[in-house]
Amino acid sequence: MSVASNRVIVIGGGIAGLVAAIELERRGRPVLLLEQHEELGGRVRSRRVDGFRIDRGFQVLFTAYPVLTRYLDLTALDLHAFQPAARIASPTGTSVLGDALRDPSVLAETVLSSHVRVSDVWRLLRLRRLATHLDPEACFAPEFANMSTREFLEARGFGDATIDRFFAPFYGGILLDRSLESSAAVLLFTFRMLALGETALPARGMGAIALQLRERLRLAEVRTGVRVTALRAERGRTTGVEAADGTVHEASDVVLATEAPVARTLAATAGVTLEALPTRALGCATVYLASETPVLPGRALTLNAADHAVISHAVTVSDVAPSYAPPGQHLVAMTAVGEAALIGDSALERAAISELAMMRRSGVPGGVRLVAIERVPYSQFAHPPGYASRRPIASTPLRGLWLGGEALHSSSLDGAARSGVAVADAITGAEVPVSTAP
Ligand SMILES: Cc1cc2nc3c(=O)[nH]c(=O)nc-3n(C[C@H](O)[C@H](O)[C@H](O)COP(=O)(O)OP(=O)(O)OC[C@H]3O[C@@H](n4cnc5c(N)ncnc54)[C@H](O)[C@@H]3O)c2cc1C
């Protein structure tokens, strides 16, 4: 039997592809992982610019993620936690809203918040209780998944001010959609993650997560800098893939662990239409600013509650994880989502500095400078109400062709890890619904 006769090719070295490769290798299958970039990690990569650590857009790790964390050594990641609180900033003032059950020091400020009614603080506690008592998969049940986040919050009695000044920038930041039209399932799931564990950054940047997954692969062959351009099939089954340099790689099974639009295009080269893949992309742009004096001190996220805000949320990442900046320097990450993320670099930099002044309420001192702008047009896929019941499954109409990217579950690090497990289960015969994947 040739190697290719039971080899699995995984296209894409993001979290989903890496977890799929780990699981397939663990079950005895020869694996060839092909990644188009020189570095692994996909949307979870970090680079150094002038001594600063720049993630591929501001993002965070929830230590309560039930599936991804099974593949990680959290201690070795040297995690640094955010304060479990958010600072809400608007032209009329700032206030703090925090999880007093995790950090009692925020209790007084939370109750006195000028942006959120006391009755809504009580509702937040009830929402926290609901999220923490649900089984993680129950968050995706139709009763929640078929409602938009806004409808769900209104049904629970939250006032417009709390929805617009807290939930819109906060969940707008997590789901990259300030309209709150995303499925309430994702709100509940992330609320659960926030309540049950830390929100953290690895000392060596978010890219360290992907690098740690890579280290778990012992036998799999990993090739970077290889862009797959077409799938190969004969007599109704997959036989391999073709790379941009014309090389053909043979395999009995091929996993599409790329972003959804690429998976759709590659499948089409073998005559396969993947209808259930998500279609709408949500993008964002993160402006990284450096300064020698602390301009937005603290480990809490600052939410921009101003009308027509360009920046949705900001935080001094080097206050959370000091290794993000060289000694004596500070690094602020300011993220714009949706349409606001599409404005040009200089306008975005100007907006970031002017909105930083509003968040500080005291102007921005000289010496604040731009380090980098990270734009990720396909940051997440949209999760409209009802999306959970329309999720694709790992198998496709072509024998030996499998779907393995985040689209099988949800657009998050944990959703990507679950998808990797689910596709390995499907290939090796333990076909289980992704919702119950280990
Ligand atoms: C700015 C930003 C903020 C985010 N915030 C969070 C957050 O706070 N928490 C959270 O949980 N999630 C967050 N996410 C989402 C999370 O990063 C993704 O859901 C997850 O990384 C997706 O993993 P994946 O493996 O499915 O896809 P990807 O990471 O996109 O991996 C796909 C891989 O396929 C490769 N590829 C594509 N085409 C080809 C080809 N033709 N040949 C070879 N290789 C190919 C790509 O280069 C890529 O490496 C955020 C994402 C971004 C960008």
The ligand as an ORCA input file, in Angstrom:
! r2SCAN-3c Opt
* xyz 0 1
  C      -8.773     40.308     14.181
  C      -9.437     39.044     14.627
  C      -9.969     38.977     15.897
  C     -10.512     37.783     16.355
  N     -10.898     37.692     17.656
  C     -11.105     36.467     18.180
  C     -11.145     36.287     19.593
  O     -10.923     37.230     20.360
  N     -11.405     35.032     20.069
  C     -11.630     33.986     19.235
  O     -11.871     32.873     19.723
  N     -11.562     34.120     17.877
  C     -11.271     35.315     17.344
  N     -11.124     35.467     15.995
  C     -11.476     34.354     15.104
  C     -10.429     33.243     15.062
  O      -9.132     33.782     14.895
  C     -10.776     32.321     13.887
  O     -12.102     31.858     14.052
  C      -9.870     31.102     13.759
  O      -8.520     31.468     13.853
  C     -10.152     30.404     12.430
  O      -9.281     29.308     12.278
  P      -9.316     28.426     10.959
  O      -8.219     27.452     11.080
  O     -10.698     27.918     10.717
  O      -9.055     29.443      9.759
  P      -7.735     30.275      9.365
  O      -7.002     30.722     10.564
  O      -8.181     31.329      8.413
  O      -6.817     29.227      8.621
  C      -6.974     28.917      7.255
  C      -5.591     28.680      6.694
  O      -5.722     28.211      5.351
  C      -4.655     28.778      4.624
  N      -4.992     28.726      3.192
  C      -5.998     29.399      2.575
  N      -6.006     29.090      1.258
  C      -5.002     28.209      1.063
  C      -4.523     27.519     -0.095
  N      -5.086     27.695     -1.302
  N      -3.467     26.676      0.034
  C      -2.865     26.483      1.258
  N      -3.287     27.124      2.379
  C      -4.343     27.958      2.289
  C      -4.570     30.191      5.155
  O      -3.355     30.827      4.822
  C      -4.748     29.942      6.644
  O      -3.509     29.728      7.286
  C     -10.596     36.648     15.485
  C     -10.099     36.737     14.190
  C      -9.486     37.912     13.772
  C      -8.850     37.955     12.421
*
